[in-house]
Amino acid sequence: MANELQLPLPWISRLKNAYLQLNHVFHFLSFIVGLSLGIVVTSHIKSFSFALPSSLHSISPSTPPPLQPPSPTPSQPPPPSLPPPSPPPTKLPPILELSVSINNTSNETDVSLTEQKSLMHSMSDEELFWRASMVPKVQELPFKIVRKVAFMFLTHGPLPFRPLWEKFFEGHGGLYSIYLHPHPSFNESVLPETSVFYGRRIPSQPVLWGTSSMVDAERRLLANALLDFSNQRFILLSESCIPLFNFTTIYNYLTESNLSFLSMFDDRGKAGRGRYNRQMWPAINITDWRKGSQWFELHRELAVQVISDRKFYPVFVEYCHPSCYMDEHYIPTLVNMRYVEMSSNRSITWVDWSRGGAHPRRFGWVDIKEEFLNHIRYGSECIYNGNTTNMCFLFARKFHPNALEPLLRLTWV
């Protein structure tokens, strides 16, 4: 150890400082070399020219041509073909459009669904009833609507009293709606385009007398008419029905009433309770069983309840078959059990059952006299809005087509 060379401390400090200086010089030289290389590379890049499409260098208001997909190189497989586009969704059934108009005279806003050239649609009965059963939660309307009366005709085909009804409706557009449920084979082209009945046919199905198809047609008419929110009263008519008063009288009578007009009574005989099927119990008790005329008139609230029923309707379909006639018992029994306070318990369609049998009396041209019609108009007593009146019937049936000419000579409509 004595021979080992030992440097003094000052020399060690000098060597350390020299090392640091050399390190700084080395970093500086590296920076200079890198900067030089960057300048050289940049100058070479600027010397290259790129052949870009002119459309990328200029701005033009015209639409640029679509880019073409690049051709695949031989070393790459062609791209797989795209699957064909899925078909467009099925078009929803048409619905009536909301129409808003302002009356400049009264400064009132009238809201209704616009009259369409055709009421035909592709909805099933289930979808139709679902749509028609929708009721707004807010009862107070933010606008004033013109209340309309829906005239619903359940017919076999043509309307033999169409000229009489045309005269009845003339001049009252916007206060009524018309709905026709004929046999599906009915050719609507027999109606002139100027007729108020033109284009008022709804999707229909065959109706067999005495079967549930009769009630199906009634509910179908109600549901289609309920799609128009401005319809507030709903009257069911047949092709043998006639009006007994002019339009204004009937319109005011219906729209000013606070009840529906539906007859329902407890017939304890064979043609009443005798048609009750005990298998309907417990859903329907014989004490709830009612009978009435199928030719009803309903206000909107009750009409919604009729087409919304899912409890009693299936029971009738299953257990009410001839000699049980569903059109005479279903709605009267339903209303008696659930909505009796909404009905006046009388019909406004006059009919003569005095001869008995399965069908009422039919009247022809020899019967059409002013005295006969006035007897129907004023020959009864009833309650209307809490008061006794002798004006109880607004419509009458059954009339033979040959009664049209003498009816037209009487100008009450």
C-alpha positions in Angstrom: 0.0 0.0 0.0 3.0 2.3 0.6 3.9 2.1 -3.1 0.3 3.1 -4.2 0.1 6.5 -6.1 -2.1 9.0 -4.3 -3.2 12.2 -6.1 -3.7 15.3 -4.1 -7.3 16.6 -3.8 -7.0 19.6 -6.1 -6.1 17.4 -9.0 -9.3 15.3 -8.5 -11.4 18.5 -8.6 -9.7 19.6 -11.8 -10.4 16.3 -13.6 -14.1 16.4 -12.6 -14.5 19.9 -14.1 -12.8 18.8 -17.3 -15.2 15.9 -17.7 -18.3 18.1 -17.3 -17.0 20.5 -19.9 -16.4 17.7 -22.4 -19.9 16.4 -21.8 -21.4 19.8 -22.6 -19.4 20.1 -25.8 -20.6 16.6 -26.9 -24.3 17.6 -26.4 -23.8 20.8 -28.3 -22.2 19.0 -31.3 -25.1 16.4 -31.3 -27.6 19.3 -31.5 -25.7 20.9 -34.4 -25.6 17.6 -36.3 -29.4 17.0 -35.8 -30.3 20.5 -36.9 -28.3 20.1 -40.0 -29.9 16.8 -40.9 -33.4 18.4 -40.4 -32.6 21.3 -42.7 -31.4 18.9 -45.4 -34.5 16.6 -45.2 -36.9 19.6 -45.3 -35.3 20.9 -48.5 -35.7 17.6 -50.2 -39.3 17.3 -49.2 -40.1 20.7 -50.7 -38.7 19.6 -54.0 -41.4 16.8 -54.4 -44.7 17.6 -56.3 -48.0 16.1 -55.4 -50.7 15.6 -58.1 -53.8 16.5 -56.1 -57.3 16.8 -57.7 -58.1 20.4 -58.5 -61.4 20.1 -56.6 -59.3 19.8 -53.3 -57.6 23.1 -54.0 -60.7 25.1 -54.9 -64.0 25.8 -53.2 -67.0 25.5 -55.4 -70.8 25.8 -54.6 -71.5 22.8 -56.8 -71.6 19.3 -55.2 -68.3 17.5 -55.7 -68.5 14.3 -57.7 -68.8 11.2 -55.6 -65.5 9.5 -54.7 -64.9 6.2 -56.6 -63.8 3.3 -54.5 -60.2 2.3 -55.1 -59.5 -0.6 -57.3 -58.2 -3.5 -55.3 -54.6 -4.4 -55.9 -53.9 -7.9 -57.2 -52.4 -8.8 -53.8 -55.6 -7.9 -52.0 -58.9 -9.8 -52.3 -61.9 -7.7 -53.4 -64.0 -6.4 -50.6 -67.1 -8.4 -49.7 -70.3 -7.1 -51.3 -72.6 -5.3 -48.9 -75.9 -6.9 -48.1 -79.0 -5.4 -49.9 -80.7 -2.6 -47.9 -83.5 -3.8 -45.7 -87.0 -3.1 -47.1 -88.7 0.1 -45.8 -91.0 -0.3 -42.8 -94.6 -1.0 -43.5 -96.6 2.2 -43.9 -98.7 3.0 -40.8 -102.4 3.0 -41.3 -103.6 6.5 -42.2 -105.1 8.6 -39.4 -107.2 11.7 -39.7 -105.3 14.9 -39.6 -106.0 17.7 -37.2 -107.4 20.9 -38.8 -107.3 24.2 -37.0 -109.2 27.2 -38.3 -110.0 30.7 -36.8 -113.4 32.2 -37.2 -112.7 35.9 -37.8 -116.3 36.9 -36.9 -116.4 35.3 -33.5 -112.7 35.1 -32.9 -113.0 31.5 -32.0 -110.6 28.7 -32.9 -112.3 25.6 -34.4 -110.4 22.4 -34.1 -111.4 19.2 -35.9 -110.0 16.3 -37.9 -110.0 17.2 -41.6 -112.5 15.3 -43.8 -110.6 12.9 -45.9 -111.5 11.8 -49.3 -111.6 8.2 -48.0 -112.0 6.7 -44.6 -110.5 3.4 -45.7 -107.5 2.1 -43.7 -105.7 -1.1 -43.0 -106.1 -1.2 -39.2 -107.4 -4.4 -37.6 -110.4 -4.0 -35.2 -108.1 -4.4 -32.2 -105.8 -1.6 -33.3 -108.8 0.5 -34.3 -110.5 0.1 -30.9 -107.1 0.8 -29.1 -106.7 4.1 -31.0 -110.3 5.1 -30.5 -110.2 4.4 -26.8 -107.6 7.1 -26.1 -109.0 9.8 -23.8 -107.1 13.0 -22.8 -106.4 13.3 -19.1 -107.0 17.0 -19.1 -110.7 17.5 -19.6 -110.6 21.3 -20.1 -109.8 22.0 -23.7 -107.3 24.8 -24.5 -109.4 25.7 -27.5 -113.1 25.7 -28.5 -114.2 23.0 -30.9 -117.3 22.8 -33.0 -119.2 19.8 -31.7 -120.3 17.5 -34.5 -122.9 14.7 -34.6 -121.7 11.4 -36.2 -124.4 9.8 -38.4 -123.4 6.1 -38.6 -125.2 4.1 -41.2 -125.2 0.3 -40.9 -126.5 -0.8 -44.3 -126.6 -3.8 -46.7 -125.7 -1.6 -49.7 -127.1 1.5 -51.4 -129.1 4.1 -49.4 -132.6 4.2 -50.9 -133.3 7.5 -49.0 -130.1 9.2 -50.0 -131.9 12.1 -51.7 -133.8 12.8 -48.5 -130.7 12.7 -46.4 -128.8 14.9 -48.9 -131.5 17.5 -48.5 -131.4 17.0 -44.7 -127.6 17.7 -44.5 -127.5 20.5 -47.1 -126.1 23.8 -45.7 -124.8 22.3 -42.4 -121.3 21.3 -43.3 -118.9 21.2 -40.4 -121.6 20.2 -37.9 -121.9 16.5 -38.8 -119.8 13.5 -39.9 -121.1 10.5 -41.9 -119.8 6.9 -41.7 -121.1 4.0 -43.8 -120.7 0.3 -43.0 -122.0 -1.5 -46.1 -121.4 -5.1 -47.1 -117.8 -5.4 -48.4 -119.1 -6.2 -51.9 -120.9 -2.9 -52.1 -119.7 -0.8 -55.2 -119.2 2.7 -53.9 -118.9 4.0 -57.5 -122.7 4.3 -57.6 -122.4 7.4 -55.4 -121.7 10.7 -57.2 -118.6 12.5 -56.0 -120.8 15.5 -55.1 -122.8 13.4 -52.6 -122.2 13.9 -48.8 -121.9 10.1 -48.6 -119.1 9.9 -51.1 -115.9 8.6 -49.5 -117.5 8.0 -46.2 -117.3 4.3 -46.3 -115.2 2.6 -43.5 -113.5 -0.8 -43.7 -116.4 -3.3 -43.3 -117.0 -7.0 -42.8 -120.1 -9.1 -43.6 -122.9 -8.8 -41.1 -125.3 -11.7 -40.4 -128.6 -11.0 -38.7 -128.9 -12.2 -35.2 -125.1 -12.9 -34.7 -122.3 -11.1 -32.9 -121.2 -9.6 -36.3 -124.0 -7.1 -35.9 -122.4 -5.7 -32.7 -119.0 -5.9 -34.3 -120.2 -3.6 -37.0 -121.7 -1.2 -34.5 -118.5 -1.0 -32.5 -116.5 -0.6 -35.7 -118.7 2.4 -36.7 -118.3 3.9 -33.2 -114.5 3.5 -33.2 -114.0 5.1 -36.6 -116.2 8.0 -35.6 -114.3 8.4 -32.3 -111.1 9.1 -34.3 -112.5 12.5 -35.0 -112.3 14.3 -31.7 -114.9 16.9 -32.7 -117.6 14.1 -32.9 -119.5 14.4 -29.6 -122.7 12.6 -30.4 -123.1 9.2 -32.2 -126.4 8.0 -33.8 -126.8 4.5 -35.3 -129.1 4.4 -38.4 -130.1 1.9 -41.0 -130.9 2.3 -44.7 -134.6 2.2 -43.8 -134.4 5.2 -41.4 -135.6 8.7 -42.0 -135.2 12.0 -40.1 -138.4 13.4 -38.5 -137.2 17.0 -38.1 -134.8 19.3 -39.9 -131.1 19.2 -39.2 -131.0 22.2 -36.8 -133.7 20.8 -34.6 -132.0 17.4 -34.3 -128.6 18.9 -33.9 -129.7 21.1 -31.0 -131.7 18.3 -29.4 -128.7 16.0 -29.3 -125.9 18.4 -28.5 -127.8 20.1 -25.7 -128.7 16.8 -23.9 -126.6 15.6 -21.0 -127.5 12.0 -21.5 -127.3 9.3 -24.1 -130.4 7.8 -25.7 -130.5 4.0 -25.2 -133.5 1.9 -24.3 -133.0 -0.9 -21.7 -135.6 -2.7 -19.8 -136.0 -5.9 -17.8 -138.2 -8.2 -19.9 -139.0 -11.2 -17.7 -140.6 -13.1 -20.5 -139.2 -15.7 -23.0 -137.9 -12.9 -25.3 -136.1 -11.3 -22.4 -134.7 -13.2 -19.5 -135.6 -16.4 -21.4 -132.5 -15.6 -23.6 -130.1 -15.4 -20.7 -127.5 -18.2 -20.6 -126.6 -19.3 -17.1 -123.1 -19.9 -18.2 -122.7 -16.1 -18.3 -122.6 -16.1 -14.5 -120.7 -14.9 -12.5 -119.7 -12.1 -15.0 -123.3 -11.4 -15.7 -126.2 -12.1 -13.4 -129.8 -12.7 -14.7 -130.9 -9.7 -12.6 -128.5 -7.5 -14.7 -129.8 -8.8 -18.0 -131.5 -6.1 -20.1 -133.1 -5.8 -23.5 -133.4 -2.8 -25.8 -133.4 -1.4 -29.3 -130.1 -1.6 -31.2 -130.6 1.8 -32.7 -128.9 3.8 -30.1 -127.5 7.4 -29.7 -124.5 7.8 -27.4 -122.5 10.7 -26.2 -118.7 10.5 -26.5 -117.9 9.3 -23.0 -120.3 6.4 -23.2 -119.2 5.5 -26.8 -115.6 5.2 -25.6 -116.7 2.9 -22.8 -118.6 0.6 -25.3 -115.6 0.1 -27.6 -113.2 -0.3 -24.7 -115.1 -3.1 -23.0 -113.0 -6.3 -22.6 -114.9 -8.0 -19.8 -118.5 -8.5 -21.0 -118.1 -8.5 -24.7 -116.2 -11.9 -24.8 -118.9 -13.4 -22.5 -121.6 -12.4 -25.0 -119.6 -13.7 -28.0 -119.2 -17.1 -26.3 -122.7 -17.6 -24.8 -125.2 -15.4 -26.7 -126.4 -17.2 -29.8 -129.8 -17.4 -31.4 -132.3 -17.3 -29.8 -130.2 -14.8 -27.9 -129.7 -11.8 -30.1 -126.5 -9.9 -29.1 -127.5 -6.6 -30.7 -130.6 -6.4 -28.5 -128.9 -7.3 -25.2 -125.2 -6.5 -25.2 -125.1 -2.7 -25.0 -128.2 -2.4 -22.8 -126.8 -5.0 -20.3 -123.4 -3.3 -20.3 -124.8 0.1 -19.7 -127.2 -1.1 -17.1 -124.3 -2.8 -15.1 -121.7 0.0 -15.4 -123.0 3.3 -16.8 -126.7 3.4 -16.1 -126.4 7.1 -14.9 -125.3 8.1 -18.5 -128.5 7.0 -20.2 -132.0 8.4 -20.5 -133.3 4.8 -20.8 -135.2 5.5 -24.0 -134.6 5.4 -27.8 -135.0 8.4 -30.1 -135.7 6.1 -33.2 -139.3 5.3 -33.5 -140.4 1.8 -34.7 -143.7 -0.1 -34.7 -143.6 -3.5 -33.1 -147.4 -3.6 -32.6 -147.8 -6.5 -35.0 -145.4 -8.7 -33.1 -142.9 -11.1 -34.8 -139.2 -10.9 -35.4 -139.4 -7.8 -37.5 -141.2 -4.5 -37.1 -143.8 -3.1 -39.4 -142.7 -1.5 -42.7 -144.3 1.6 -44.1 -144.6 2.5 -47.8 -145.8 5.4 -50.0 -149.5 4.9 -49.0 -148.6 5.6 -45.4 -146.8 8.8 -45.9 -149.0 11.6 -44.7 -148.4 14.7 -42.6 -150.8 13.4 -39.9 -148.9 10.1 -39.7 -145.6 11.8 -39.3 -146.9 14.3 -36.7 -148.2 11.4 -34.7 -144.7 9.9 -34.5 -143.2 13.3 -33.8 -145.5 14.5 -31.0 -147.6 11.5 -30.0 -145.6 10.5 -26.9 -144.3 11.9 -23.6 -140.8 11.5 -22.2 -138.2 13.3 -20.1 -135.6 15.5 -21.7 -133.0 17.2 -19.5 -135.3 16.8 -16.5 -138.4 18.2 -18.2 -141.5 16.5 -19.7 -141.8 16.9 -23.4 -143.8 15.4 -26.3 -140.9 15.5 -28.7 -139.4 12.1 -28.0 -138.4 10.7 -31.4 -136.0 12.2 -33.9 -135.8 9.4 -36.4 -138.2 6.6 -37.6 -138.0 3.2 -39.3 -138.7 0.9 -41.2 -139.7 2.6 -44.5 -139.9 1.0 -47.9 -137.9 2.6 -50.7 -141.1 3.6 -52.5 -141.8 6.0 -49.7 -139.0 8.3 -50.9 -141.1 10.4 -53.4 -143.9 11.3 -51.0 -141.4 12.1 -48.3 -139.5 14.5 -50.5 -142.8 16.4 -51.2 -143.0 17.1 -47.4 -140.4 19.8 -46.9 -139.7 19.6 -43.2 -136.0 18.8 -43.8 
